[in-house]
């Protein structure tokens, strides 16, 4: 009796770079479509349960008609479950007469599913298959059969050599999927244990993330939150620097006392000084009574100084004094006040460059930058997008008292391809926009996504070779995969080698072969 198939996250595989590119290559070369089936033979990772972008008119017609689609599902299930699972056979024929090619996905001998290619004819039996296809269409769709005749003659025909090439390409996908599945299986238990330990000890509230970058950030916060050190949080606008500051405060010994926020760029010097240090009655015309400043209000708590890079040199001097000595004098006053305040500052500016330019005091910079926490931009942690989208959908549901909506895979894919210059804040606004536009619909489709999300970005290796020698095209794909993975993993070659399923030495040789050098990449980014 066969073992119960292990579960697999097919949505993860659908987002794999190699799967997307192979679909494009196979579609352009042979007009062949690719799909995954699970361990029971049912199609997975296809929009609304349909095949993924049928690549010829005949297949498209069959799958768009319910009766034909059910037959397609049955073919996929029978071919991949009964044949590939038990016999390991690859070539077959579908209910309509098309040839099919299926390769099994196995980990440690256990059958987990298959990759299934169809929509083509074999050169040795092409005429017989065309005749069978005509009979199928005449019987199943008599009113439409004649209109499809011209498309039958233009169907893709693969030679024996073509099938060998197609098999090699599918094996590339199999290797990538199996490597990823094994990697996820090996690390899942360790990651869950680490996540539980971190989140049991450090409840970071609305901070969402499972990516490598965010897990490293959570660990760092766990180390520094309960210290008394001044912290400088750096990162682009919209990355959630205020959330980091809140997490630090509410996981520190000061959590029972005040957490006070001031945006230093929102006020001019006079107003900012009054806000921070307070004033005494009569200090200026409208000062009709004494007012406590934020430093005093934050006594024994935490003061979050956002946009610290926007302060003037004069204000920087005053901030330095209170950071060094813990004392200040209210505006218009003569008596010093002493406070015990922990400072968390934040900026999206390059303070080091500002120090070199003379626009930011070096001594204040070093006083603030005792511990630096760099919040990664969303483009460097795209693995977190599904989690963030789900969180924002939850928030919208709670705030509006409506059922939680869901996004389609195509909609999510558009979000994952976008670079998000506005980071998490931009994503949050986009999700809220989608929820509003969808109205009463529970499912949010890709048609509602902002136009800017569909715009194509310039790539390091634009386009893919779809003509010429297969060896050259595969090498180009290999180059692209390795480079993209190096960028995603911040040039950590050990991790990249593991993700790609090759040895570290092999990766280094390929980097040398393709001329990849992180220093060159950093120079390009800086330029």
PABAZA-89439 format. One line per 10 residues: their letters; for each residue x, y, z of C-alpha. Coordinates in Angstrom, 1 decimal. Example, Ala and Ser with C-alpha at 12.3 -4.5 7.8 and 13.67 -1.06 7.14 Angstrom:
REM residues 2
AS) 12.3/-4.5/7.8  13.7/-1.1/7.1
REM end
This chain:
REM residues 527
XXXXXXXXXX) 0.0/0.0/0.0  1.4/3.4/-1.0  2.3/5.8/1.8  0.2/8.9/2.3  1.9/11.7/0.3  3.6/14.5/2.2  2.1/17.9/1.8  3.9/20.5/-0.3  3.5/24.2/-0.6  2.8/24.5/-4.3
XXXXXXXXXX) 2.3/28.2/-4.1  6.0/28.5/-3.0  7.1/26.5/-6.1  4.9/28.6/-8.4  6.9/31.7/-7.2  10.3/30.0/-7.9  12.3/31.9/-10.5  13.2/28.8/-12.3  9.6/27.7/-12.7  8.5/31.0/-14.1
XXXXXXXXXX) 11.4/31.2/-16.6  11.0/27.5/-17.7  7.3/28.2/-18.3  8.3/31.1/-20.5  11.0/29.1/-22.4  8.9/26.0/-22.9  6.0/28.2/-24.0  8.1/30.1/-26.5  9.9/27.2/-28.0  7.2/24.5/-28.2
XXXXXXXXXX) 3.9/26.1/-27.1  3.8/23.5/-24.3  2.1/24.3/-21.0  3.3/23.1/-17.6  1.4/22.4/-14.4  2.0/20.7/-11.0  -0.1/17.9/-9.6  -0.2/16.9/-6.0  0.4/13.4/-4.6  -3.2/12.4/-5.5
XXXXXXXXXX) -2.8/13.6/-9.0  -5.0/16.7/-8.7  -3.8/19.9/-10.4  -2.3/22.5/-8.2  -1.1/26.1/-8.6  -3.6/27.0/-11.4  -5.8/30.1/-11.3  -9.4/29.3/-10.3  -8.6/25.6/-10.8  -7.9/26.1/-14.5
XXXXXXXXXX) -4.8/25.3/-16.4  -2.1/27.9/-16.4  -2.3/30.0/-19.6  -3.1/27.4/-22.3  -0.6/28.0/-25.0  -2.6/26.9/-28.1  -6.1/27.7/-29.3  -7.4/24.1/-29.1  -6.3/23.5/-25.5  -7.6/27.0/-24.5
XXXXXXXXXX) -11.0/26.1/-26.0  -11.2/22.7/-24.3  -10.2/24.0/-20.9  -12.6/27.0/-21.1  -15.6/24.6/-21.5  -16.6/22.8/-18.4  -17.0/19.4/-19.9  -13.6/19.5/-21.6  -12.0/20.9/-18.5  -13.2/18.0/-16.4
XXXXXXXXXX) -11.7/15.6/-18.9  -8.4/17.6/-18.7  -8.4/17.2/-14.9  -9.1/13.5/-15.2  -6.2/13.1/-17.7  -3.8/14.9/-15.4  -4.9/12.8/-12.4  -4.7/9.4/-14.2  -1.4/10.2/-15.9  0.5/11.5/-12.9
XXXXXXXXXX) -1.0/9.5/-10.1  -1.6/6.1/-11.6  1.3/6.0/-14.1  4.0/8.3/-12.7  3.4/7.3/-9.1  3.3/3.6/-9.6  5.3/3.0/-12.8  7.4/6.1/-13.3  6.3/6.4/-17.0  6.7/9.8/-18.6
XXXXXXXXXX) 5.1/9.9/-22.0  1.4/9.5/-22.4  -1.7/10.7/-24.3  -4.6/12.8/-23.0  -8.3/12.2/-23.5  -8.4/14.5/-26.5  -5.3/13.1/-28.3  -2.5/15.4/-27.2  0.7/13.9/-25.9  1.7/14.5/-22.3
XXXXXXXXXX) 5.0/14.3/-20.4  5.1/13.9/-16.6  8.0/13.6/-14.2  7.6/12.5/-10.6  8.6/14.7/-7.6  10.1/12.4/-5.0  11.9/13.1/-1.7  13.6/10.2/0.0  11.6/7.8/-2.2  8.2/9.3/-1.2
XXXXXXXXXX) 6.0/10.4/-4.1  4.9/14.0/-3.6  3.4/14.8/-6.9  4.5/15.5/-10.5  5.2/18.2/-13.0  2.9/17.7/-16.0  3.5/19.0/-19.6  0.8/18.8/-22.3  -0.6/20.4/-25.4  1.7/19.0/-28.0
XXXXXXXXXX) 1.9/16.2/-30.6  4.8/13.7/-31.4  6.3/13.8/-34.8  6.1/10.0/-35.2  2.3/9.9/-34.5  1.2/13.5/-35.3  -1.3/12.6/-38.1  -2.9/9.9/-36.0  -3.2/12.3/-33.0  -4.7/15.0/-35.2
XXXXXXXXXX) -7.4/12.6/-36.4  -8.1/11.5/-32.9  -8.4/15.1/-31.9  -10.8/15.9/-34.7  -13.0/13.0/-33.6  -12.9/14.2/-30.0  -13.9/17.7/-30.9  -16.7/16.6/-33.3  -18.1/14.3/-30.6  -17.7/16.7/-27.7
XXXXXXXXXX) -18.2/20.1/-29.4  -19.9/19.4/-32.7  -20.9/23.1/-33.3  -17.3/24.4/-32.8  -15.2/21.6/-34.3  -15.0/23.1/-37.8  -13.9/26.5/-36.5  -11.0/24.8/-34.7  -9.7/22.9/-37.8  -7.2/25.6/-38.8
XXXXXXXXXX) -5.7/25.6/-35.3  -5.2/21.8/-35.4  -2.8/22.1/-38.3  -0.8/24.7/-36.4  -0.4/22.6/-33.2  3.2/22.1/-31.8  4.9/18.9/-33.0  7.9/17.7/-31.0  10.5/15.4/-32.4  12.2/12.7/-30.3
XXXXXXXXXX) 15.1/15.1/-29.8  12.7/17.8/-28.7  11.2/15.5/-26.1  14.7/14.8/-24.7  15.3/18.5/-24.4  11.9/19.1/-22.8  12.7/16.3/-20.3  16.0/17.9/-19.4  14.3/21.2/-18.8  11.7/19.6/-16.6
XXXXXXXXXX) 14.4/17.9/-14.6  15.9/21.3/-13.9  12.6/22.3/-12.4  12.4/19.0/-10.5  15.8/19.4/-9.0  15.1/23.0/-7.9  11.7/22.1/-6.3  13.2/19.0/-4.5  16.1/21.1/-3.3  13.8/23.8/-2.0
XXXXXXXXXX) 11.4/21.2/-0.4  14.2/19.4/1.4  15.7/22.7/2.5  12.3/23.8/3.9  11.8/20.4/5.6  15.3/20.5/7.2  14.9/24.1/8.5  11.2/24.2/9.3  11.5/22.6/12.7  14.5/24.7/13.7
XXXXXXXXXX) 12.9/27.9/12.4  9.6/27.2/14.3  11.5/26.5/17.5  13.5/29.7/17.1  10.4/31.7/16.2  8.5/30.4/19.3  11.4/31.2/21.6  11.7/34.7/20.2  8.0/35.5/20.2  7.3/33.9/23.6
XXXXXXXXXX) 10.0/36.1/25.1  9.6/39.2/22.9  6.1/40.1/21.8  6.7/42.5/19.0  3.1/43.3/18.4  2.4/44.3/14.8  5.9/43.6/13.5  5.4/40.9/10.9  8.0/38.8/9.1  9.5/35.4/8.7
XXXXXXXXXX) 12.2/36.3/6.2  15.9/35.9/7.1  16.3/39.7/7.4  13.4/40.0/9.8  14.4/37.0/11.9  17.8/38.6/12.3  16.2/41.9/13.3  14.0/40.1/15.9  17.1/38.5/17.4  18.9/41.8/17.6
XXXXXXXXXX) 15.9/43.5/19.3  15.8/40.6/21.7  19.4/41.4/22.7  19.1/45.2/23.0  15.5/46.0/24.1  16.2/45.6/27.8  19.4/47.5/27.9  19.8/51.2/28.6  21.8/51.9/25.5  20.8/54.7/23.1
XXXXXXXXXX) 19.6/53.3/19.8  19.7/54.7/16.3  17.1/53.1/13.9  17.9/53.7/10.3  16.0/52.8/7.2  14.0/54.1/4.3  10.6/55.9/4.7  7.8/53.5/5.3  9.8/50.6/6.7  8.3/50.8/10.2
XXXXXXXXXX) 11.0/52.6/12.3  8.4/53.8/14.8  7.2/50.2/15.3  10.8/49.2/16.1  11.0/52.0/18.7  7.7/50.9/20.3  8.9/47.3/20.4  12.1/48.3/22.1  10.2/50.3/24.7  7.5/47.8/25.5
XXXXXXXXXX) 10.0/45.0/25.9  12.3/46.9/28.2  12.3/47.6/32.0  10.7/51.0/31.2  7.6/49.5/29.6  5.3/50.7/32.5  6.4/54.3/32.0  5.7/56.7/29.1  6.7/56.2/25.5  6.8/59.6/23.9
XXXXXXXXXX) 7.2/60.5/20.2  8.5/63.6/18.5  9.0/64.1/14.8  12.0/66.5/14.7  11.4/67.5/11.1  7.8/68.6/11.7  8.6/71.8/13.7  11.0/74.7/13.4  13.7/75.2/16.0  11.7/77.4/18.4
XXXXXXXXXX) 8.7/75.2/18.5  10.8/72.0/18.7  12.7/73.4/21.6  9.5/74.2/23.5  8.1/70.8/22.7  11.2/68.9/23.9  12.2/71.0/26.9  9.0/72.8/27.9  8.7/76.5/28.9  8.0/78.6/31.9
XXXXXXXXXX) 5.1/81.1/32.3  6.0/84.4/30.5  8.8/82.9/28.3  6.9/84.3/25.3  3.6/86.0/24.6  1.4/82.9/24.5  3.2/81.2/27.4  0.4/81.8/30.0  1.5/79.0/32.2  4.3/76.5/32.7
XXXXXXXXXX) 4.4/73.6/30.3  6.3/70.4/30.7  8.4/69.3/27.8  8.6/65.8/26.3  11.9/65.0/28.0  10.1/65.6/31.3  7.0/63.7/30.3  9.2/60.8/29.3  11.1/60.6/32.6  11.9/57.0/33.4
XXXXXXXXXX) 10.5/56.1/30.1  11.5/56.3/26.4  11.6/59.3/24.0  11.5/58.5/20.3  13.1/61.2/18.2  12.0/60.6/14.7  13.8/62.3/11.7  16.7/63.2/13.9  18.7/64.1/10.8  16.4/67.1/10.2
XXXXXXXXXX) 17.5/69.0/13.3  19.5/72.2/13.0  23.1/72.5/14.4  21.8/74.7/17.2  19.3/72.1/18.3  21.9/69.4/18.0  24.0/71.1/20.6  21.0/71.2/23.0  20.2/67.5/22.4  23.8/66.5/23.0
XXXXXXXXXX) 23.8/68.2/26.4  20.7/66.4/27.6  22.0/63.1/26.2  25.4/63.5/28.0  24.2/64.9/31.3  20.5/64.1/31.5  19.8/67.8/32.3  18.1/70.7/30.5  16.6/74.1/31.1  13.1/74.9/30.0
XXXXXXXXXX) 12.7/77.8/27.5  12.6/81.0/29.5  13.7/79.2/32.7  16.8/79.4/34.9  16.7/76.2/36.9  18.1/72.9/35.5  15.9/69.9/35.4  17.3/66.3/35.5  15.6/63.4/33.8  16.2/59.7/33.3
XXXXXXXXXX) 15.2/59.1/29.7  16.2/56.5/27.2  16.6/57.8/23.7  15.6/55.9/20.5  16.3/58.1/17.4  15.5/57.3/13.8  16.4/58.7/10.4  16.1/57.9/6.7  19.2/60.0/6.0  22.9/59.0/5.8
XXXXXXXXXX) 24.2/60.6/9.1  27.7/59.4/8.4  27.7/61.4/5.1  26.1/64.4/6.9  28.9/64.3/9.5  31.5/64.4/6.7  29.6/67.3/5.1  29.5/69.1/8.4  25.7/69.3/8.6  25.5/66.9/11.6
XXXXXXXXXX) 27.6/67.0/14.7  30.0/64.1/15.0  29.8/63.9/18.8  26.0/63.7/18.7  26.2/61.1/16.0  28.4/58.8/18.1  26.2/59.5/21.2  23.1/58.4/19.3  24.7/55.5/17.4  25.6/53.3/20.4
XXXXXXXXXX) 23.5/50.6/18.8  22.4/50.8/15.2  19.4/48.9/14.0  18.9/49.0/10.2  15.4/48.1/9.1  15.4/46.3/5.8  13.4/47.7/2.9  10.5/45.6/1.7  12.2/44.8/-1.6  14.9/42.9/0.4
XXXXXXXXXX) 12.3/40.8/2.3  9.7/39.9/-0.3  9.1/36.6/1.5  7.2/38.6/4.0  4.7/40.1/1.5  2.1/37.3/1.8  2.2/37.6/5.7  1.9/41.4/5.5  -1.0/41.2/3.0  -2.8/38.8/5.3
XXXXXXXXXX) -2.2/41.0/8.3  -3.5/44.1/6.5  -6.6/42.2/5.2  -7.2/41.2/8.9  -7.0/44.8/9.9  -9.4/46.0/7.2  -11.9/43.3/8.2  -11.7/44.3/11.9  -11.9/48.0/11.2  -14.9/47.8/8.9
XXXXXXXXXX) -16.7/44.8/10.4  -16.7/43.0/7.1  -15.6/39.4/6.2  -11.9/39.0/5.6  -11.1/39.3/1.9  -8.5/37.2/0.1  -6.2/38.0/-2.9  -5.7/35.7/-5.9  -2.3/34.2/-6.7  -2.0/36.5/-9.8
XXXXXXXXXX) -2.7/39.5/-7.6  -0.1/38.4/-5.0  2.4/37.7/-7.7  2.1/41.3/-9.0  2.7/42.5/-5.4  5.8/40.3/-5.1  7.3/41.6/-8.4  6.9/45.3/-7.4  9.9/47.0/-5.8  7.8/48.9/-3.2
XXXXXXXXXX) 9.8/52.2/-3.0  7.3/53.2/-0.2  8.0/50.0/1.6  5.5/48.5/4.1  3.4/51.7/4.3  2.9/51.6/0.5  1.9/48.0/0.7  -0.6/48.7/3.5  -2.1/51.5/1.4  -2.3/49.3/-1.6
XXXXXXXXXX) -4.1/46.5/0.3  -6.6/49.0/1.8  -7.2/50.4/-1.8  -7.8/46.9/-3.1  -10.3/46.1/-0.3  -12.2/49.3/-1.1  -12.3/48.7/-4.8  -13.3/45.1/-4.4  -16.5/46.2/-2.6  -18.6/43.2/-1.5
XXXXXXXXXX) -16.4/40.8/-3.4  -14.5/38.5/-1.0  -11.8/37.6/-3.6  -9.6/40.4/-4.8  -8.4/39.8/-8.4  -5.4/41.2/-10.2  -7.5/43.6/-12.2  -7.8/45.9/-9.2  -4.0/46.2/-8.6  -2.6/49.7/-9.2
XXXXXXXXXX) -1.1/50.2/-12.6  2.3/51.0/-11.3  2.5/47.5/-9.8  2.2/46.0/-13.3  5.0/48.1/-14.8  8.1/46.1/-15.8  11.3/46.9/-14.1  14.7/47.0/-15.8  16.5/43.8/-15.2  20.2/42.9/-14.9
XXXXXXXXXX) 19.8/40.4/-17.8  16.8/41.7/-19.8  14.9/39.1/-21.8  15.7/35.4/-22.3  17.1/33.6/-25.2  14.3/31.7/-27.0  16.2/30.9/-30.1  19.5/29.3/-30.8  21.3/26.5/-28.9  19.6/25.0/-25.8
XXXXXXXXXX) 23.0/24.9/-24.0  23.4/28.7/-24.3  19.8/29.3/-23.1  20.3/27.0/-20.1  23.6/28.8/-19.3  21.8/32.1/-19.5  19.1/30.9/-17.1  21.8/29.5/-14.7  23.5/32.9/-14.7  20.3/34.7/-14.0
XXXXXXXXXX) 19.3/32.3/-11.1  22.6/32.5/-9.4  22.9/36.3/-9.6  19.3/36.8/-8.3  19.9/34.4/-5.4  23.2/36.1/-4.5  21.4/39.5/-4.4  18.5/38.1/-2.3  20.8/36.5/0.2  23.2/39.4/0.4
XXXXXXXXXX) 26.1/37.5/-1.2  26.1/34.8/1.5  27.5/32.1/-0.7  27.0/29.3/1.8  23.3/30.0/2.0  23.1/30.5/-1.8  24.8/27.2/-2.5  22.3/25.4/-0.2  19.3/27.1/-1.8  20.5/26.2/-5.3
XXXXXXXXXX) 21.5/22.7/-4.3  25.1/22.9/-5.3  28.4/22.9/-3.3  29.9/26.1/-2.1  33.1/25.4/-4.2  30.9/24.8/-7.2  29.1/28.1/-6.6  32.4/30.0/-6.3  33.6/28.4/-9.6  30.4/29.6/-11.3
XXXXXXXXXX) 30.7/33.1/-9.9  34.2/33.2/-11.3  33.0/31.9/-14.7  30.2/34.5/-14.9  32.3/37.3/-13.4  30.1/37.9/-10.4  31.7/40.1/-7.8  29.8/41.7/-4.9  32.2/44.6/-4.8  31.3/45.5/-8.4
XXXXXXX) 27.7/45.2/-7.5  28.0/47.5/-4.6  29.9/50.0/-6.8  27.0/49.9/-9.3  24.4/50.5/-6.5  26.4/53.4/-5.1  26.7/55.0/-8.5
REM end
